[in-house]
């Protein structure tokens, strides 16, 4: 089987994803990383939806890492229920409810562009519980995992078989969101240790 550069970028994105999750799972099992089950549930559902949207719009190898990320997200949900963050606040519940209640809007749209826009917004809402808990406890999330997630989605964008708003918007938003989250973690860690 001969691979072109898009397939190679797709495989690199998956390799980066695998590497990025090693410290995350190691941290979970050591008790240092405490994933928020609400965030990872939302991410799992939305990433799976994004994978199917990308795939249906000719995303090709660029969609591979999105599908892989969805599977890992669901596995993290299972581990989060057992080993994750337990301090769930009222605002976490509100964020989770709004994100989950937004999913029917995605189903109703039946328009791939609006679907991707909605899941991008819902994904940002789903990030809130993790941002909130990490602001107070910046060492409970490994910055390297989120930094590598930004990088994996850069490779995924270059691996896309079709460049359109439908295929690019969601991974581009993840590059930005994960990158900003890493900056916030570093900033908070500096403040916590000063």
C-alpha positions, 0 to 999 in steps of 0.5 A: 500500500502506497501512502501519499503525504496526506495519509502520512500526516494522518498517521503522524497525527494519530502517533502524536495523539497516542504519545499525548495520551500516555502522560494523561493516562499515567497521571490518572492511574497515579492519581495526579490527573483528575479528568472531569467526566462532563467535559470528556463525555461532551468531547467524546460525543462531539468528536464522534459527530465531527468525525462523521461530518468530516468523513462525509465531506471527504476529510479522508486521512485528516478525519482519522485522528478525530475518530481516534480521539472520540474513542479515547475520549469515551475511554477517559470518561470511563476512567474519569468516573472511577478516578476523576474529579469529584468536585462538580459545581452548579456551573459544571451542571449548567455547562453540561446541560446546555451542551447536551441540550444543544445536541438536538439542535445539531440533529435538527439542522441537517446542514453539515455547515451549521452542524459543525458550527454548533458542535464547535460552540458546544465543544467550547461549552463542554471545556468549561468544567475542565477550565474551571477546575484547572484554574484552581488546580492547574496541576491536575491536567497535563499541559503536554497532553493538550499541547500535543493535541493542538499539534495533532490537529494541525497535522490533521488539518494538513491531512484533510482530503477536502479543505472546507469550513465543514472539515477545517473549522472543528479541528482548527478550533481545537488547535486554538482551544487546546493551545489557550488552555496550555497557556492558562495552565502555565500561567496558573502554575506560575501563580500557584508556585510563586 
